[in-house]
Amino acid sequence: MNDLKMKILVLDDEPFMLKLLEHILADLGYAPVLACDNGQTALELIADSGEPPNLILLDINMPQMDGLAFVRHLVELHFSGSVILVSGEDERMQQAAEKLAIAHKISVLGHLHKPPTPAGLGELIGKWKIQSRHEPRKDRNVYGADEVRAAISGGELVNYYQPKVVTSTGRVMGVETLVRWRHPSDGLVYPDQFIGVAEAHGLIDDLTKVVLKNAFAQSKVWQESGLMLQMSVNLSMDNLAALDFVDMVVGMSTQSGVAPQMMMLEVTETRLMSDIRIPLEILTRLRLKRFRLSIDDFGIGNSSLAQLRDIPFDELKIDQSFVHGACSNEKLWAMFDSCLSLAKQLGLEVVAEGVEDQADWDFVRNRGCDIAQGYFIAKPMPGAELPEWIRTWDQSYAKSRKRIP
């Protein structure tokens, strides 16, 4: 059943399209709707309304104020609803407009070409209904250096682990370590709220030591139970500024009894330093000690090829922005294939990040990508939960393969 309480605004400069959209929405059970033929009137309506619309159907190409400028003004009004783009522009223009709106933190349910079909419009509005059931996110807390320092020394940082799966067999071959802060009053705090603070205040080495120590310890626990998983850990570029970092990592490996080959150290390519000498020595020495190296978020930086040339990586992780939805987006498909082909020619193992649904999984598997990672497989979880999850995954994957003719 449709949510008849949804408030919808249609903005288009063509009278015929306004009437058509109103008619389609009425047939779908959404009536009455607000209709405007220019951006200024629509903005005034939103600003003066005690209940602004939940959803705006927006044309891109309009005289006086086009849809892109309208989105910018929505931000100024602190619009908290969602947008569906309905335009006669080509696919690439619609994708660019959608990307811009998302960059402005506006929720975009998708885009449709004129004239839209009732089924297509109904499907996108259905996405809003799913979103509307979610609880609004709390305002992000801002943490200071002293709080982060206390969290590191007080044992409040914990590791979560996200599985990495071989696409050809479904076997769970490893995990990526993702640090969380178990805050005594705020609950689980995600790294984007404290990693930057640690880097800015000289705390990142201490933080990374805690993450590595916990990762080695967890790996040893799994190995003793017969679970052999490759453990990936993210490094900050600030970790690669002091040459004794190598000795620290080697010491942890020796003390834990976990072989270096079981540890994959991930470096985000957008942060590699302009002066590569010390990082290059550290990474090369780690590789010489048989630790494995991964170039993370590949494709979104400016010097990816130079880094692949200079550093002895074993693995390349294709950034999620080139993975999710690539099966239905020609540009993303081409970029994904380009990254995959380059990695294969260099003899690197390839991981697709951001596998969010069945379509993403089928795509990366059919394209020959080695490993997949993302919410379609599993969200990050505490180490104690992983063995049981693997048993459930193996059973589910085996059943799915039997259903394939």
N, C-alpha and C positions, 0 to 999 in steps of 0.2 A: 504494500500500500504506500502511496506517495505521502510525503510529509506536507500536508496542505498548509501548514503554518509557515512554510518557507517564504521569505519575501524576496522576490526576484525583480531586478531592474534590467530592462533591455535598452541598450544604447546603440543606435544606428541612424545614419543620416538619410537612409532610403525609406520613404513611407511604406512602400510595398513590403520591404523586409521586416519592418516593425510589425506590420499586420500579420505577416506569415509566422513570425516567431511567437506572437501573442496567440495565434490560432493553434500552433503546435503545442505550446505550453498548456493551453486550456485543455486540449485533448489528452495531455499527459496528467491532468489533474491539478495543474498549478495555475490558478486564476483567483482573483485578478492579478495582473502584473503591472509594474510601473514601466512606462515607455518614454524615452527622451530621444530627440533627434539631433542633439548637440551636447558636447562635453560640458560646457559651462552650466547649462541648465541641470544636467545630471549632478554635477558637483554641488550646486546650490541645494538641490533636493536632498542629497546625502547629508550635507552639513546642517540643514535645518530640521532634519528628521530626528525624532526621539528614538526611532528604531530604524537604523540604516539597513539597507538590503543585506541579506545573507549571501546573495549570488548576483553577479553582474554578467550579462551576456554582452560582449564588447566587440564592436567593429574596430579594425585597425586603421583603415584609411578613411578619414573623415576630414572635411574642410575645417578651417579655423583651428580646432584642437583635435589632433589625431589621437588614436588610441594609445600610443606610446607616451605622449604628454599627459594624457588622462591618467594613466597608471601612476606617473610621478606625482600628480596632485592627490591621488588616492592615498599615497604614502603620507603626505602632509596632513591628511584628514585622519590618519591612524586607522584606516579601513581594516577591519579584521575578518571580513568575509572572504569569499572565493570568486574567481573570475573564470569564465569560459570565453575564449576568443572565437568569434564567428566572422569570417572574412573571406573575401574573394581573392586575397593575395596568395602567391604560390607557397608551396610547402616550406621552403627555406626561410621565407619571410615570416611565416607563422611561427616556425621554430625559434627564430631569432627574437621575435616579440615575446614569446613564452619565456624564453631564457631571461630576457630583460626583466619581466615581471617577477620572476622567481628571485632574481638578484635583488630586487626591491623588497623581498620578503613578503610578497603577495602570493597567496595560495592560488595556484592555477590548476584547474581540473583537467585541462586539455584544450585542444583547438579543433574547429570544424570548418570545412569549406562551404561556402554558399552554393546553393541553398542546402541547409542541413536536413538530414532525415530525422523523423521522430525517434527512430531507434537509436541513432547516434547521439542525439541530444539527451535522450532519456538515460543512456548509459553513463554519460559524463555527469549528469545531475545525480545519478546514483552514487557516484564517488563522494559527493558532498554528504550524502546521508550517512555514509560510513564514517567520514571524518567527524560529523557532528556528534557522534556518540562518544568520541574520545574526550577525556577530561582536558581542560585547558592546561597547558604547561605552566608551572610556577615561574615567576620571574627569576632570572639567573642571579645567583648571589655572586658578589665580587669578593675574592679572597686576597688577603695580603701575604707578603713574604713570610711574616712571622707565623701565620697560620699554616702555610704550606710546610715551612721548616718543622713545626711541631708535629704535623701529620707524618712526615718522613721519619723523624726520630721516635715518634710514639707508636709506630707499627700500624698506622691506620690505612696504609696503602695495601691493596690486595690485587692480585692478578686474576683476570678473567681470560678465558681461552675460547677462540672461535675456530671451529674445525675447518680443515682444508681437505678436499676430496678429489681423488683421481677420477676424471670424467669418464674414462673408458671402462672402469671397473666398479666405481662407486666406493672404493676403499678409502677409509679415512687415513691419510698418510701423515698428517701433522696438524698443528694448531698455530694460530698467531696469538701472542701474548698481548693483552690490552689492559693497562693499569686502570684501577678505579680507586677512589678515595672513599672509604667507609666513614663518613663524617658522623660524629657523635650526635648531632642534632639535625643535620640536613639530609641524612640518608646517603644514598649512593651518588657521588659526584663524578662526572665524566671528565676525561683528561683535557678537553678543550677549555675547561675552567681553571686548570691549575698548571698544566705543562708550560704555558707561556710565562706564567709567574715564576716558575722554577728556572726557566732559561734566562729571564731578565734579571734575576737576583743571585745568580751563581749557585743555584741549588740543583741543577740538572744532573751533575755527576752523582750526588748522593741519592737522588731519586732513581737514576738508572741502576745504581748498585743494588738498591732494594729490589727493583723489578728483576734484574738478572739473578740475584741470589734466590728469590722465590721461584723463578722459572727453573733454575737448575735443581732446586729441591723437589719441585713438583715432577720434573722429568724423571728424577731418580725414583720417586714413589711409583710412578707409572711403570717404569722398567722393572722394578722388583715384583710388580704384579703381572708381568708378561706383556705389558702394553708398550710397544716401541713406536713412539711418535716423534717426528721432527718438531723441534720447538723453535718458533720464530719470535724474535724480540726486536722491537724498534729502537734504533739509536738516534739520539739528537746529534746534529752536527757539532754542538758544543762538547760532546763526549770525545770528539776526534781532534781535540786541540792539544792534548797532552800525551806524550809518547808512552807513559806508564800505564795507559788504559789497556794496552795489549797484555801486560803482565797481570793486571787485575783480572781480566777475563780468563786468561789461561789458569790462574790460580783457582778461580771458582770452579772451573771444569775439573781440575785435578782433585780438589777437595771433595767435590760432590760425587766423583766417580762417573760422571756423564761424559762420554766421548765428544770431542769438538765436532765431529761429523753430524751429531744429532742436533746441533745448534745452528740456526739460520739467523744471521744478523742483518736486519733490514735498514737501508738508508734511503731516506726520501730524496729523490733526485732534485727537487726544487730548492733544496737547502744546501747543496754541496757548495763549498766555499770557492771564492774566486782564486785564492791561493791554495792550490791543491796539494802542496808538498807534504805537510804533516798528515792530513787525512789520508793521502795516498799511501804514505808509509805505513800508517796504522792499519788500514784496510788490507794492504798487501801482506803485511806480517800476520794478520789474523787468518788470511787465506792460506798462508804458508804453514800455519799451525793446524790447518785442516778444518777451521770453522768455515761455514758456507756463508756467502754474501748474496743479498738480494737488493735489487734496485726497485724501490717502492714508488707507487703512484706514477708509473712511467707514462710519458706523453703530455704532461701538463706543465713542464718546465721549459727552459730556454736552451739548455746545454746537454740534453739527453745523450746525443750521439757521442759527444766528447767524453762523457763519463763512461759510456760503454766501451769506448776505445781505451781509456786509461786504467780502469779498475777491473780486476778479475772477478766479475760477478758470476754467480752460478744460476741465478733465478731472476726473472723479470716479471713484475706484477703490473698488469695493465690496469690503469686507473678506472675506477668504477664509472666515471663519466663517459667512458667509451664502451661500457659493457651493458648497463641496464637499458633496455629498449633498443639495442643495436639491431635486433632482428627485423625491426620495422622502420629503421631510419637509415637511409642510404649513406649519409655522411658518417654516422657512427660505425656502420658496417665497414666502410672503407678504412677508417682510422684503426678499427680493431684489427682488421686483416693486415694492415701495414705493420702494426706493432708485433703481431704474431709472426709474420713472415720474417721480420728483422731478427727477432729472438731466435727463431728456428735456425736461420742461417748462421747465427753466432753460437749455436749449440747450447742455448740456455733453456732451462725449464720455464714454462710460462704459466702464470697464475692469473685468472680472471677474477678481479674483485667486483663486489657489488652485484652478485647473482641474486636477484630479488624474487624471481618467480619462475614458473615452469618454462616460459618462453625464453628467458635468459639462459636457463640450464640447457635446454635443447640447442640453443644457438651456439654456446661456447663448446659444447660437446661435439656438435656436427662440424664446427670449424676446425676441430683438432687441437683445441687448447688442452694442455695437460691437466691442469688443476683448477678447481672452482672454489670460491669462497663467497659467502654472503648469507643474507637472512633466509633465502629459500632453503638453504641447508640447515643453518642453525644460527641463533644469536650467540654472542659470547656468554660463557657460563663459568661458574666456579669449577676448579679442577676436580673436586670430589664428585661432581655431577657428570663428568665426561664419560667414564666407562659405561654407565647405564645408558647414556644417550647413544653411544656407539652401538650397543647391542640393539637398541630400538631402530636406529638408522639402518643397520645391516639387514634386519628382518624386513623393514619397509622397502628397502631398495631391492632385495631379492624378490619380493612379491611384485613390485612394479616391473621388473624385468620379465617375469613370467607372463605378464599380461600383454607384453609386446609381441605381435605375431611374427 
